[in-house]
Amino acid sequence: MKKQLDARSITTMALLIAMMVTLSRILGIETQFLKVSFTFIPEIIMGMLFGPIWTGIGSVIADFIGMSLFAKAPFFIGFTINAFLEGAIYGYFFYKKEITWKNSIQSVLVSTILINLILTPLWLAMMYHVPLNSWVIWTPRLIKTVIWIPIQTAITYFLGGVLPYKQWIARFNRAH
Ligand code: FOL
């Protein structure tokens, strides 16, 4: 029984990682200084099912696979740290939890502030040797942030309505 569950977990992780790679590298928009994608959707699902540590690890694996298959820029470790933290954030807010407006908004605000407004500007300044207050870092980023916060919050909350998380939680309780 335990073995079977592990096999299913690995298969589910692999599928979600493949979705992350596809959404971020093929269906995502990437410029030198900004990325826009729906990668957070499989990350939230992974977060609900597997928790912060495994979602962090899964996101790092997706970053490695995506960079080795579709690199458009040299590898930079800062974005691997982003991947881990972003996965961990969704795991923290959604592991075995119901998705509500409250945790949807919280997860979007924490990831936006920490990842998009603090760490990514630092990584971009380091990677491209531009000053941290440079307009190329902030102008597109602030525009995206204002537009993206309501979009990401609404999609996150909507996911809570379509995903059968009650069945998943019941399954956890039966398995443990
Ligand atoms: N190195 C690694 N390890 N992974 C990458 O995806 C990567 N990508 C680039 C260079 N080195 C990499 C290409 N350049 C953003 C913009 C350009 C860019 C990398 C990142 C960026 O602005 N990212 C997001 C948030 C962070 C994220 O999702 O990782 C953003 O705030 O828009």
Backbone and ligand atoms as CSV (ligand in chain L), in Angstrom:
chain,resi,resn,atom,element,x,y,z
A,1,MET,N,N,0.848,-1.214,0.000
A,1,MET,CA,C,0.000,0.000,0.000
A,1,MET,C,C,0.874,1.252,0.000
A,2,LYS,N,N,1.855,1.288,0.906
A,2,LYS,CA,C,2.742,2.448,1.009
A,2,LYS,C,C,3.503,2.660,-0.299
A,3,LYS,N,N,4.027,1.528,-0.843
A,3,LYS,CA,C,4.791,1.606,-2.090
A,3,LYS,C,C,3.952,2.193,-3.217
A,4,GLN,N,N,2.715,1.708,-3.310
A,4,GLN,CA,C,1.814,2.182,-4.353
A,4,GLN,C,C,1.594,3.692,-4.231
A,5,LEU,N,N,1.395,4.132,-2.985
A,5,LEU,CA,C,1.192,5.557,-2.744
A,5,LEU,C,C,2.416,6.346,-3.183
A,6,ASP,N,N,3.604,5.830,-2.869
A,6,ASP,CA,C,4.820,6.519,-3.280
A,6,ASP,C,C,4.914,6.611,-4.797
A,7,ALA,N,N,4.574,5.516,-5.477
A,7,ALA,CA,C,4.619,5.534,-6.947
A,7,ALA,C,C,3.656,6.584,-7.484
A,8,ARG,N,N,2.480,6.679,-6.868
A,8,ARG,CA,C,1.522,7.676,-7.336
A,8,ARG,C,C,2.021,9.096,-7.062
A,9,SER,N,N,2.640,9.298,-5.897
A,9,SER,CA,C,3.177,10.628,-5.586
A,9,SER,C,C,4.237,11.043,-6.598
A,10,ILE,N,N,5.129,10.091,-6.921
A,10,ILE,CA,C,6.202,10.418,-7.864
A,10,ILE,C,C,5.624,10.754,-9.235
A,11,THR,N,N,4.633,9.977,-9.668
A,11,THR,CA,C,4.006,10.235,-10.972
A,11,THR,C,C,3.332,11.597,-10.982
A,12,THR,N,N,2.624,11.913,-9.896
A,12,THR,CA,C,1.927,13.202,-9.812
A,12,THR,C,C,2.933,14.355,-9.818
A,13,MET,N,N,4.018,14.200,-9.037
A,13,MET,CA,C,5.069,15.228,-9.022
A,13,MET,C,C,5.626,15.437,-10.432
A,14,ALA,N,N,5.907,14.322,-11.119
A,14,ALA,CA,C,6.515,14.416,-12.459
A,14,ALA,C,C,5.589,15.166,-13.413
A,15,LEU,N,N,4.298,14.869,-13.347
A,15,LEU,CA,C,3.334,15.533,-14.218
A,15,LEU,C,C,3.269,17.032,-13.912
A,16,LEU,N,N,3.236,17.360,-12.620
A,16,LEU,CA,C,3.162,18.771,-12.239
A,16,LEU,C,C,4.452,19.515,-12.618
A,17,ILE,N,N,5.607,18.834,-12.486
A,17,ILE,CA,C,6.870,19.448,-12.897
A,17,ILE,C,C,6.859,19.703,-14.412
A,18,ALA,N,N,6.353,18.735,-15.176
A,18,ALA,CA,C,6.256,18.920,-16.633
A,18,ALA,C,C,5.354,20.111,-16.968
A,19,MET,N,N,4.257,20.267,-16.207
A,19,MET,CA,C,3.378,21.423,-16.430
A,19,MET,C,C,4.104,22.732,-16.114
A,20,MET,N,N,4.910,22.723,-15.037
A,20,MET,CA,C,5.667,23.936,-14.688
A,20,MET,C,C,6.637,24.317,-15.803
A,21,VAL,N,N,7.350,23.309,-16.316
A,21,VAL,CA,C,8.332,23.589,-17.375
A,21,VAL,C,C,7.617,24.156,-18.600
A,22,THR,N,N,6.496,23.543,-18.972
A,22,THR,CA,C,5.749,23.992,-20.150
A,22,THR,C,C,5.228,25.413,-19.960
A,23,LEU,N,N,4.598,25.652,-18.817
A,23,LEU,CA,C,4.007,26.978,-18.589
A,23,LEU,C,C,5.076,28.059,-18.494
A,24,SER,N,N,6.235,27.745,-17.885
A,24,SER,CA,C,7.222,28.810,-17.722
A,24,SER,C,C,8.077,29.000,-18.970
A,25,ARG,N,N,8.426,27.907,-19.669
A,25,ARG,CA,C,9.412,28.048,-20.765
A,25,ARG,C,C,8.782,28.110,-22.146
A,26,ILE,N,N,7.587,27.525,-22.331
A,26,ILE,CA,C,7.000,27.500,-23.673
A,26,ILE,C,C,5.842,28.489,-23.749
A,27,LEU,N,N,4.951,28.458,-22.749
A,27,LEU,CA,C,3.779,29.323,-22.787
A,27,LEU,C,C,3.994,30.634,-22.037
A,28,GLY,N,N,5.161,30.794,-21.385
A,28,GLY,CA,C,5.415,32.023,-20.644
A,28,GLY,C,C,5.997,33.108,-21.528
A,29,ILE,N,N,5.850,34.356,-21.073
A,29,ILE,CA,C,6.479,35.481,-21.759
A,29,ILE,C,C,7.741,35.821,-20.976
A,30,GLU,N,N,8.859,35.903,-21.666
A,30,GLU,CA,C,10.112,36.212,-20.975
A,30,GLU,C,C,10.877,37.296,-21.726
A,31,THR,N,N,11.165,38.390,-21.025
A,31,THR,CA,C,12.097,39.374,-21.561
A,31,THR,C,C,13.338,39.301,-20.672
A,32,GLN,N,N,14.343,40.092,-20.982
A,32,GLN,CA,C,15.545,40.056,-20.157
A,32,GLN,C,C,15.271,40.417,-18.708
A,33,PHE,N,N,14.283,41.260,-18.489
A,33,PHE,CA,C,14.068,41.791,-17.149
A,33,PHE,C,C,12.716,41.443,-16.533
A,34,LEU,N,N,11.915,40.629,-17.207
A,34,LEU,CA,C,10.588,40.324,-16.652
A,34,LEU,C,C,10.067,39.008,-17.224
A,35,LYS,N,N,9.399,38.272,-16.351
A,35,LYS,CA,C,8.725,37.050,-16.796
A,35,LYS,C,C,7.262,37.129,-16.402
A,36,VAL,N,N,6.397,36.665,-17.295
A,36,VAL,CA,C,4.974,36.565,-16.982
A,36,VAL,C,C,4.527,35.158,-17.366
A,37,SER,N,N,3.996,34.398,-16.412
A,37,SER,CA,C,3.539,33.048,-16.742
A,37,SER,C,C,2.532,32.552,-15.722
A,38,PHE,N,N,1.933,31.416,-16.060
A,38,PHE,CA,C,0.937,30.793,-15.182
A,38,PHE,C,C,1.528,29.606,-14.423
A,39,THR,N,N,2.845,29.624,-14.234
A,39,THR,CA,C,3.528,28.539,-13.524
A,39,THR,C,C,3.004,28.337,-12.104
A,40,PHE,N,N,2.413,29.395,-11.540
A,40,PHE,CA,C,1.911,29.263,-10.169
A,40,PHE,C,C,0.775,28.242,-10.063
A,41,ILE,N,N,0.095,27.926,-11.163
A,41,ILE,CA,C,-1.046,26.988,-11.083
A,41,ILE,C,C,-0.590,25.574,-10.675
A,42,PRO,N,N,0.333,24.926,-11.430
A,42,PRO,CA,C,0.805,23.624,-10.933
A,42,PRO,C,C,1.540,23.723,-9.597
A,43,GLU,N,N,2.158,24.875,-9.315
A,43,GLU,CA,C,2.834,25.024,-8.019
A,43,GLU,C,C,1.830,25.002,-6.862
A,44,ILE,N,N,0.688,25.640,-7.069
A,44,ILE,CA,C,-0.347,25.630,-6.018
A,44,ILE,C,C,-0.877,24.210,-5.815
A,45,ILE,N,N,-1.111,23.494,-6.936
A,45,ILE,CA,C,-1.617,22.116,-6.818
A,45,ILE,C,C,-0.597,21.260,-6.067
A,46,MET,N,N,0.692,21.409,-6.435
A,46,MET,CA,C,1.733,20.664,-5.737
A,46,MET,C,C,1.775,21.066,-4.256
A,47,GLY,N,N,1.630,22.353,-3.995
A,47,GLY,CA,C,1.616,22.835,-2.619
A,47,GLY,C,C,0.487,22.214,-1.800
A,48,MET,N,N,-0.678,22.109,-2.403
A,48,MET,CA,C,-1.825,21.518,-1.697
A,48,MET,C,C,-1.577,20.049,-1.380
A,49,LEU,N,N,-0.928,19.349,-2.331
A,49,LEU,CA,C,-0.758,17.900,-2.182
A,49,LEU,C,C,0.471,17.514,-1.378
A,50,PHE,N,N,1.568,18.261,-1.530
A,50,PHE,CA,C,2.850,17.767,-1.016
A,50,PHE,C,C,3.535,18.682,0.000
A,51,GLY,N,N,3.016,19.886,0.220
A,51,GLY,CA,C,3.584,20.743,1.255
A,51,GLY,C,C,4.797,21.544,0.807
A,52,PRO,N,N,5.291,22.418,1.690
A,52,PRO,CA,C,6.311,23.402,1.296
A,52,PRO,C,C,7.650,22.814,0.832
A,53,ILE,N,N,8.166,21.808,1.542
A,53,ILE,CA,C,9.503,21.313,1.185
A,53,ILE,C,C,9.482,20.641,-0.189
A,54,TRP,N,N,8.509,19.738,-0.395
A,54,TRP,CA,C,8.459,19.020,-1.675
A,54,TRP,C,C,8.106,19.940,-2.830
A,55,THR,N,N,7.275,20.940,-2.578
A,55,THR,CA,C,6.930,21.876,-3.654
A,55,THR,C,C,8.136,22.743,-3.995
A,56,GLY,N,N,8.918,23.124,-2.951
A,56,GLY,CA,C,10.173,23.833,-3.209
A,56,GLY,C,C,11.111,22.989,-4.052
A,57,ILE,N,N,11.264,21.713,-3.673
A,57,ILE,CA,C,12.161,20.820,-4.425
A,57,ILE,C,C,11.649,20.614,-5.850
A,58,GLY,N,N,10.343,20.396,-5.993
A,58,GLY,CA,C,9.760,20.206,-7.324
A,58,GLY,C,C,9.985,21.418,-8.217
A,59,SER,N,N,9.848,22.612,-7.645
A,59,SER,CA,C,10.041,23.838,-8.429
A,59,SER,C,C,11.501,24.004,-8.839
A,60,VAL,N,N,12.422,23.592,-7.954
A,60,VAL,CA,C,13.850,23.654,-8.299
A,60,VAL,C,C,14.157,22.674,-9.437
A,61,ILE,N,N,13.569,21.470,-9.372
A,61,ILE,CA,C,13.777,20.499,-10.456
A,61,ILE,C,C,13.238,21.076,-11.771
A,62,ALA,N,N,12.055,21.725,-11.702
A,62,ALA,CA,C,11.481,22.339,-12.912
A,62,ALA,C,C,12.396,23.438,-13.452
A,63,ASP,N,N,13.028,24.205,-12.551
A,63,ASP,CA,C,13.971,25.246,-12.984
A,63,ASP,C,C,15.171,24.611,-13.686
A,64,PHE,N,N,15.729,23.542,-13.100
A,64,PHE,CA,C,16.886,22.866,-13.727
A,64,PHE,C,C,16.511,22.305,-15.097
A,65,ILE,N,N,15.369,21.609,-15.162
A,65,ILE,CA,C,14.964,20.991,-16.436
A,65,ILE,C,C,14.703,22.088,-17.466
A,66,GLY,N,N,13.967,23.124,-17.049
A,66,GLY,CA,C,13.646,24.212,-17.969
A,66,GLY,C,C,14.890,24.903,-18.487
A,67,MET,N,N,15.855,25.145,-17.601
A,67,MET,CA,C,17.090,25.813,-18.029
A,67,MET,C,C,17.913,24.908,-18.932
A,68,SER,N,N,17.947,23.594,-18.653
A,68,SER,CA,C,18.784,22.745,-19.503
A,68,SER,C,C,18.143,22.506,-20.872
A,69,LEU,N,N,16.808,22.546,-20.943
A,69,LEU,CA,C,16.169,22.309,-22.243
A,69,LEU,C,C,15.957,23.589,-23.050
A,70,PHE,N,N,15.599,24.678,-22.364
A,70,PHE,CA,C,15.139,25.873,-23.099
A,70,PHE,C,C,15.847,27.148,-22.660
A,71,ALA,N,N,17.093,27.068,-22.233
A,71,ALA,CA,C,17.745,28.262,-21.705
A,71,ALA,C,C,17.792,29.373,-22.744
A,72,LYS,N,N,17.313,30.565,-22.345
A,72,LYS,CA,C,17.438,31.732,-23.212
A,72,LYS,C,C,18.483,32.673,-22.641
A,73,ALA,N,N,19.002,32.343,-21.453
A,73,ALA,CA,C,19.985,33.188,-20.780
A,73,ALA,C,C,20.890,32.270,-19.969
A,74,PRO,N,N,22.052,32.756,-19.547
A,74,PRO,CA,C,22.915,31.920,-18.711
A,74,PRO,C,C,22.250,31.605,-17.381
A,75,PHE,N,N,22.549,30.416,-16.864
A,75,PHE,CA,C,22.002,29.983,-15.578
A,75,PHE,C,C,22.427,30.939,-14.470
A,76,PHE,N,N,21.477,31.301,-13.616
A,76,PHE,CA,C,21.803,32.142,-12.463
A,76,PHE,C,C,21.110,31.553,-11.233
A,77,ILE,N,N,21.908,31.277,-10.193
A,77,ILE,CA,C,21.419,30.525,-9.035
A,77,ILE,C,C,20.308,31.262,-8.275
A,78,GLY,N,N,20.285,32.597,-8.377
A,78,GLY,CA,C,19.255,33.369,-7.682
A,78,GLY,C,C,17.848,32.932,-8.066
A,79,PHE,N,N,17.645,32.613,-9.350
A,79,PHE,CA,C,16.304,32.226,-9.785
A,79,PHE,C,C,15.949,30.827,-9.322
A,80,THR,N,N,16.982,30.003,-9.027
A,80,THR,CA,C,16.720,28.697,-8.415
A,80,THR,C,C,16.237,28.894,-6.976
A,81,ILE,N,N,16.850,29.857,-6.287
A,81,ILE,CA,C,16.395,30.196,-4.930
A,81,ILE,C,C,14.950,30.709,-4.982
A,82,ASN,N,N,14.658,31.585,-5.964
A,82,ASN,CA,C,13.268,32.035,-6.152
A,82,ASN,C,C,12.322,30.856,-6.310
A,83,ALA,N,N,12.724,29.901,-7.167
A,83,ALA,CA,C,11.856,28.750,-7.447
A,83,ALA,C,C,11.565,27.999,-6.161
A,84,PHE,N,N,12.609,27.752,-5.360
A,84,PHE,CA,C,12.398,27.028,-4.103
A,84,PHE,C,C,11.436,27.792,-3.190
A,85,LEU,N,N,11.714,29.090,-3.031
A,85,LEU,CA,C,10.897,29.886,-2.098
A,85,LEU,C,C,9.447,30.000,-2.565
A,86,GLU,N,N,9.270,30.176,-3.877
A,86,GLU,CA,C,7.909,30.322,-4.375
A,86,GLU,C,C,7.118,29.031,-4.131
A,87,GLY,N,N,7.747,27.887,-4.432
A,87,GLY,CA,C,7.094,26.602,-4.149
A,87,GLY,C,C,6.787,26.460,-2.668
A,88,ALA,N,N,7.759,26.829,-1.828
A,88,ALA,CA,C,7.577,26.703,-0.378
A,88,ALA,C,C,6.431,27.594,0.109
A,89,ILE,N,N,6.304,28.784,-0.487
A,89,ILE,CA,C,5.215,29.694,-0.103
A,89,ILE,C,C,3.854,29.056,-0.392
A,90,TYR,N,N,3.684,28.485,-1.593
A,90,TYR,CA,C,2.388,27.870,-1.918
A,90,TYR,C,C,2.135,26.651,-1.041
A,91,GLY,N,N,3.187,25.892,-0.724
A,91,GLY,CA,C,3.019,24.752,0.179
A,91,GLY,C,C,2.599,25.212,1.565
A,92,TYR,N,N,3.228,26.300,2.017
A,92,TYR,CA,C,2.909,26.824,3.342
A,92,TYR,C,C,1.443,27.269,3.418
A,93,PHE,N,N,0.966,27.957,2.391
A,93,PHE,CA,C,-0.397,28.485,2.470
A,93,PHE,C,C,-1.482,27.464,2.129
A,94,PHE,N,N,-1.141,26.415,1.338
A,94,PHE,CA,C,-2.223,25.563,0.818
A,94,PHE,C,C,-2.122,24.090,1.171
A,95,TYR,N,N,-1.060,23.642,1.850
A,95,TYR,CA,C,-0.926,22.209,2.135
A,95,TYR,C,C,-2.098,21.719,2.977
A,96,LYS,N,N,-2.860,20.789,2.411
A,96,LYS,CA,C,-4.020,20.200,3.091
A,96,LYS,C,C,-5.014,21.257,3.547
A,97,LYS,N,N,-5.057,22.384,2.845
A,97,LYS,CA,C,-5.969,23.450,3.266
A,97,LYS,C,C,-6.980,23.764,2.177
A,98,GLU,N,N,-8.087,24.293,2.619
A,98,GLU,CA,C,-9.076,24.828,1.704
A,98,GLU,C,C,-8.542,26.156,1.167
A,99,ILE,N,N,-8.806,26.445,-0.115
A,99,ILE,CA,C,-8.399,27.737,-0.662
A,99,ILE,C,C,-9.504,28.753,-0.389
A,100,THR,N,N,-9.153,29.834,0.295
A,100,THR,CA,C,-10.116,30.889,0.599
A,100,THR,C,C,-9.592,32.198,0.000
A,101,TRP,N,N,-10.448,33.240,0.028
A,101,TRP,CA,C,-9.943,34.551,-0.422
A,101,TRP,C,C,-8.743,34.952,0.426
A,102,LYS,N,N,-8.834,34.647,1.756
A,102,LYS,CA,C,-7.769,35.079,2.649
A,102,LYS,C,C,-6.421,34.471,2.272
A,103,ASN,N,N,-6.343,33.112,2.171
A,103,ASN,CA,C,-5.018,32.561,1.857
A,103,ASN,C,C,-4.632,32.772,0.390
A,104,SER,N,N,-5.610,32.966,-0.508
A,104,SER,CA,C,-5.257,33.346,-1.888
A,104,SER,C,C,-4.522,34.685,-1.886
A,105,ILE,N,N,-5.132,35.680,-1.223
A,105,ILE,CA,C,-4.537,37.021,-1.206
A,105,ILE,C,C,-3.185,36.990,-0.490
A,106,GLN,N,N,-3.126,36.270,0.647
A,106,GLN,CA,C,-1.864,36.205,1.387
A,106,GLN,C,C,-0.746,35.589,0.537
A,107,SER,N,N,-1.048,34.479,-0.139
A,107,SER,CA,C,0.011,33.814,-0.921
A,107,SER,C,C,0.500,34.725,-2.055
A,108,VAL,N,N,-0.432,35.426,-2.685
A,108,VAL,CA,C,-0.040,36.316,-3.790
A,108,VAL,C,C,0.800,37.482,-3.263
A,109,LEU,N,N,0.373,38.066,-2.136
A,109,LEU,CA,C,1.128,39.205,-1.605
A,109,LEU,C,C,2.523,38.783,-1.141
A,110,VAL,N,N,2.617,37.672,-0.406
A,110,VAL,CA,C,3.929,37.243,0.082
A,110,VAL,C,C,4.856,36.916,-1.093
A,111,SER,N,N,4.365,36.159,-2.083
A,111,SER,CA,C,5.249,35.815,-3.196
A,111,SER,C,C,5.584,37.045,-4.031
A,112,THR,N,N,4.630,37.937,-4.246
A,112,THR,CA,C,4.911,39.133,-5.052
A,112,THR,C,C,5.955,40.016,-4.363
A,113,ILE,N,N,5.755,40.258,-3.058
A,113,ILE,CA,C,6.677,41.160,-2.367
A,113,ILE,C,C,8.067,40.528,-2.249
A,114,LEU,N,N,8.114,39.282,-1.751
A,114,LEU,CA,C,9.419,38.656,-1.534
A,114,LEU,C,C,10.140,38.324,-2.843
A,115,ILE,N,N,9.438,37.677,-3.771
A,115,ILE,CA,C,10.090,37.180,-4.982
A,115,ILE,C,C,10.205,38.290,-6.039
A,116,ASN,N,N,9.069,38.914,-6.368
A,116,ASN,CA,C,9.070,39.825,-7.517
A,116,ASN,C,C,9.582,41.221,-7.203
A,117,LEU,N,N,9.406,41.670,-5.937
A,117,LEU,CA,C,9.796,43.046,-5.629
A,117,LEU,C,C,11.075,43.150,-4.793
A,118,ILE,N,N,11.516,42.058,-4.169
A,118,ILE,CA,C,12.762,42.135,-3.391
A,118,ILE,C,C,13.873,41.306,-4.045
A,119,LEU,N,N,13.664,39.984,-4.152
A,119,LEU,CA,C,14.773,39.133,-4.612
A,119,LEU,C,C,15.081,39.301,-6.097
A,120,THR,N,N,14.041,39.250,-6.950
A,120,THR,CA,C,14.316,39.336,-8.391
A,120,THR,C,C,15.041,40.631,-8.784
A,121,PRO,N,N,14.640,41.810,-8.264
A,121,PRO,CA,C,15.429,43.009,-8.594
A,121,PRO,C,C,16.903,42.877,-8.190
A,122,LEU,N,N,17.152,42.251,-7.016
A,122,LEU,CA,C,18.547,42.029,-6.612
A,122,LEU,C,C,19.273,41.128,-7.604
A,123,TRP,N,N,18.629,40.006,-7.976
A,123,TRP,CA,C,19.280,39.062,-8.915
A,123,TRP,C,C,19.530,39.738,-10.260
A,124,LEU,N,N,18.542,40.496,-10.745
A,124,LEU,CA,C,18.702,41.135,-12.064
A,124,LEU,C,C,19.828,42.157,-12.026
A,125,ALA,N,N,19.901,42.929,-10.929
A,125,ALA,CA,C,20.981,43.913,-10.805
A,125,ALA,C,C,22.344,43.205,-10.799
A,126,MET,N,N,22.429,42.070,-10.087
A,126,MET,CA,C,23.684,41.325,-10.049
A,126,MET,C,C,24.000,40.707,-11.403
A,127,MET,N,N,22.967,40.093,-12.014
A,127,MET,CA,C,23.186,39.332,-13.250
A,127,MET,C,C,23.582,40.243,-14.404
A,128,TYR,N,N,22.910,41.398,-14.524
A,128,TYR,CA,C,23.165,42.273,-15.674
A,128,TYR,C,C,24.046,43.467,-15.333
A,129,HIS,N,N,24.546,43.523,-14.095
A,129,HIS,CA,C,25.401,44.636,-13.667
A,129,HIS,C,C,24.762,45.989,-13.952
A,130,VAL,N,N,23.493,46.114,-13.537
A,130,VAL,CA,C,22.822,47.417,-13.625
A,130,VAL,C,C,22.541,47.883,-12.192
A,131,PRO,N,N,22.399,49.200,-11.974
A,131,PRO,CA,C,22.095,49.654,-10.615
A,131,PRO,C,C,20.719,49.172,-10.166
A,132,LEU,N,N,20.590,48.957,-8.858
A,132,LEU,CA,C,19.340,48.419,-8.305
A,132,LEU,C,C,18.166,49.378,-8.486
A,133,ASN,N,N,18.454,50.658,-8.668
A,133,ASN,CA,C,17.341,51.603,-8.859
A,133,ASN,C,C,17.074,51.907,-10.330
A,134,SER,N,N,17.640,51.073,-11.212
A,134,SER,CA,C,17.504,51.316,-12.641
A,134,SER,C,C,16.054,51.168,-13.127
A,135,TRP,N,N,15.616,52.030,-14.032
A,135,TRP,CA,C,14.232,51.987,-14.517
A,135,TRP,C,C,13.937,50.680,-15.243
A,136,VAL,N,N,14.946,50.058,-15.891
A,136,VAL,CA,C,14.665,48.809,-16.624
A,136,VAL,C,C,14.229,47.701,-15.675
A,137,ILE,N,N,14.665,47.791,-14.423
A,137,ILE,CA,C,14.214,46.811,-13.438
A,137,ILE,C,C,12.806,47.143,-12.964
A,138,TRP,N,N,12.536,48.430,-12.705
A,138,TRP,CA,C,11.316,48.788,-11.976
A,138,TRP,C,C,10.114,49.139,-12.836
A,139,THR,N,N,10.308,49.796,-13.978
A,139,THR,CA,C,9.138,50.251,-14.738
A,139,THR,C,C,8.254,49.089,-15.195
A,140,PRO,N,N,8.800,48.113,-15.944
A,140,PRO,CA,C,7.917,47.008,-16.349
A,140,PRO,C,C,7.418,46.202,-15.147
A,141,ARG,N,N,8.257,46.070,-14.135
A,141,ARG,CA,C,7.924,45.259,-12.958
A,141,ARG,C,C,6.749,45.833,-12.175
A,142,LEU,N,N,6.758,47.159,-11.973
A,142,LEU,CA,C,5.663,47.764,-11.206
A,142,LEU,C,C,4.349,47.721,-11.995
A,143,ILE,N,N,4.451,47.915,-13.312
A,143,ILE,CA,C,3.237,47.812,-14.139
A,143,ILE,C,C,2.678,46.393,-14.060
A,144,LYS,N,N,3.580,45.398,-14.235
A,144,LYS,CA,C,3.126,44.009,-14.164
A,144,LYS,C,C,2.502,43.706,-12.804
A,145,THR,N,N,3.144,44.149,-11.750
A,145,THR,CA,C,2.664,43.820,-10.403
A,145,THR,C,C,1.238,44.318,-10.175
A,146,VAL,N,N,0.988,45.563,-10.587
A,146,VAL,CA,C,-0.337,46.145,-10.387
A,146,VAL,C,C,-1.406,45.353,-11.153
A,147,ILE,N,N,-1.056,44.940,-12.388
A,147,ILE,CA,C,-2.022,44.183,-13.195
A,147,ILE,C,C,-2.154,42.750,-12.682
A,148,TRP,N,N,-1.029,42.175,-12.252
A,148,TRP,CA,C,-0.962,40.736,-12.000
A,148,TRP,C,C,-1.548,40.326,-10.653
A,149,ILE,N,N,-1.433,41.176,-9.624
A,149,ILE,CA,C,-1.935,40.791,-8.294
A,149,ILE,C,C,-3.420,40.390,-8.345
A,150,PRO,N,N,-4.313,41.222,-8.936
A,150,PRO,CA,C,-5.714,40.775,-8.986
A,150,PRO,C,C,-5.921,39.544,-9.867
A,151,ILE,N,N,-5.174,39.428,-10.977
A,151,ILE,CA,C,-5.339,38.259,-11.855
A,151,ILE,C,C,-4.929,36.980,-11.128
A,152,GLN,N,N,-3.751,37.019,-10.499
A,152,GLN,CA,C,-3.261,35.810,-9.828
A,152,GLN,C,C,-4.157,35.450,-8.635
A,153,THR,N,N,-4.621,36.465,-7.906
A,153,THR,CA,C,-5.507,36.192,-6.765
A,153,THR,C,C,-6.801,35.533,-7.234
A,154,ALA,N,N,-7.385,36.062,-8.307
A,154,ALA,CA,C,-8.648,35.518,-8.802
A,154,ALA,C,C,-8.469,34.081,-9.305
A,155,ILE,N,N,-7.372,33.822,-10.034
A,155,ILE,CA,C,-7.148,32.460,-10.542
A,155,ILE,C,C,-6.922,31.493,-9.381
A,156,THR,N,N,-6.162,31.938,-8.362
A,156,THR,CA,C,-5.901,31.082,-7.202
A,156,THR,C,C,-7.210,30.706,-6.513
A,157,TYR,N,N,-8.061,31.699,-6.286
A,157,TYR,CA,C,-9.333,31.433,-5.620
A,157,TYR,C,C,-10.213,30.523,-6.481
A,158,PHE,N,N,-10.211,30.779,-7.777
A,158,PHE,CA,C,-10.990,29.955,-8.716
A,158,PHE,C,C,-10.523,28.495,-8.677
A,159,LEU,N,N,-9.196,28.274,-8.583
A,159,LEU,CA,C,-8.651,26.912,-8.486
A,159,LEU,C,C,-9.254,26.174,-7.288
A,160,GLY,N,N,-9.405,26.910,-6.176
A,160,GLY,CA,C,-10.002,26.317,-4.984
A,160,GLY,C,C,-11.402,25.778,-5.262
A,161,GLY,N,N,-12.102,26.407,-6.191
A,161,GLY,CA,C,-13.443,25.969,-6.520
A,161,GLY,C,C,-13.489,24.763,-7.441
A,162,VAL,N,N,-12.444,24.569,-8.271
A,162,VAL,CA,C,-12.493,23.478,-9.259
A,162,VAL,C,C,-11.691,22.246,-8.842
A,163,LEU,N,N,-10.732,22.398,-7.920
A,163,LEU,CA,C,-9.916,21.240,-7.543
A,163,LEU,C,C,-10.621,20.418,-6.458
A,164,PRO,N,N,-10.562,19.081,-6.576
A,164,PRO,CA,C,-11.256,18.238,-5.596
A,164,PRO,C,C,-10.440,18.061,-4.320
A,165,TYR,N,N,-10.081,19.205,-3.677
A,165,TYR,CA,C,-9.161,19.107,-2.536
A,165,TYR,C,C,-9.776,18.367,-1.344
A,166,LYS,N,N,-11.109,18.372,-1.255
A,166,LYS,CA,C,-11.738,17.642,-0.134
A,166,LYS,C,C,-11.461,16.149,-0.256
A,167,GLN,N,N,-11.502,15.652,-1.501
A,167,GLN,CA,C,-11.146,14.237,-1.724
A,167,GLN,C,C,-9.690,13.982,-1.381
A,168,TRP,N,N,-8.821,14.934,-1.740
A,168,TRP,CA,C,-7.396,14.747,-1.449
A,168,TRP,C,C,-7.174,14.674,0.052
A,169,ILE,N,N,-7.830,15.567,0.796
A,169,ILE,CA,C,-7.653,15.576,2.248
A,169,ILE,C,C,-8.194,14.272,2.848
A,170,ALA,N,N,-9.350,13.805,2.333
A,170,ALA,CA,C,-9.898,12.537,2.819
A,170,ALA,C,C,-8.918,11.395,2.553
A,171,ARG,N,N,-8.268,11.450,1.381
A,171,ARG,CA,C,-7.300,10.411,1.017
A,171,ARG,C,C,-6.082,10.452,1.943
A,172,PHE,N,N,-5.615,11.666,2.273
A,172,PHE,CA,C,-4.507,11.792,3.232
A,172,PHE,C,C,-4.885,11.103,4.539
A,173,ASN,N,N,-6.113,11.401,5.000
A,173,ASN,CA,C,-6.519,10.905,6.304
A,173,ASN,C,C,-6.644,9.390,6.300
A,174,ARG,N,N,-7.055,8.818,5.159
A,174,ARG,CA,C,-7.126,7.365,5.069
A,174,ARG,C,C,-5.728,6.765,5.041
A,175,ALA,N,N,-4.775,7.454,4.357
A,175,ALA,CA,C,-3.441,6.877,4.162
A,175,ALA,C,C,-2.582,6.966,5.422
A,176,HIS,N,N,-2.886,7.924,6.317
A,176,HIS,CA,C,-1.976,8.106,7.465
A,176,HIS,C,C,-2.637,7.749,8.782
L,1,FOL,N1,N,18.607,31.085,-14.143
L,1,FOL,C1,C,17.801,30.145,-13.604
L,1,FOL,N2,N,18.316,29.255,-12.729
L,1,FOL,N3,N,16.500,30.066,-13.914
L,1,FOL,C2,C,15.929,30.938,-14.802
L,1,FOL,O1,O,14.722,30.827,-15.073
L,1,FOL,C3,C,16.742,31.927,-15.402
L,1,FOL,N4,N,16.217,32.806,-16.303
L,1,FOL,C4,C,17.024,33.744,-16.815
L,1,FOL,C5,C,18.371,33.796,-16.453
L,1,FOL,N5,N,18.892,32.921,-15.585
L,1,FOL,C6,C,18.105,31.987,-15.042
L,1,FOL,C7,C,16.440,34.669,-17.813
L,1,FOL,N6,N,16.205,35.969,-17.319
L,1,FOL,C8,C,13.190,37.222,-14.734
L,1,FOL,C9,C,13.449,37.882,-15.908
L,1,FOL,C10,C,14.429,37.448,-16.765
L,1,FOL,C11,C,15.187,36.349,-16.460
L,1,FOL,C12,C,14.918,35.674,-15.282
L,1,FOL,C13,C,13.933,36.129,-14.426
L,1,FOL,C14,C,12.113,37.679,-13.848
L,1,FOL,O2,O,11.834,38.834,-13.841
L,1,FOL,N7,N,11.424,36.763,-13.075
L,1,FOL,C15,C,10.167,36.906,-12.385
L,1,FOL,C16,C,10.071,36.396,-11.001
L,1,FOL,C17,C,10.965,35.317,-10.551
L,1,FOL,C18,C,10.727,33.919,-11.009
L,1,FOL,O3,O,9.595,33.549,-11.376
L,1,FOL,O4,O,11.694,33.156,-10.894
L,1,FOL,C19,C,9.606,38.288,-12.342
L,1,FOL,O5,O,9.619,38.933,-11.284
L,1,FOL,O6,O,9.048,38.674,-13.352
